């Protein structure tokens, strides 16, 4: 299975840096900071989850918070 990971393309989330830990946990960090208003509204530039689907959903929630307060 280790070889399969080496030849499979790494998953990506546009605008976010995705890291998969050695234990298989997903972490995503926003490449550019959220505006201050988005941060005050609760947008978090760093999220974690157990699966790719869950991390994509977590990122989506943060981006939605930011969109709601965008000028």
C-alpha angles and dihedrals in degrees: 000000000000090000091051090058090053094057099037114091113251115251116250138200113200112246093012134089109229122205126184112201124223086257093055098256116143123227126182127193123189111242094216124034121259114246113267091251090057092049090050089050089056105266108153119206092204125053136165137199144163098247140030090247091053094047091049089052092048091051090047091054091052093048090048091054089052093048092053092059098037114125 
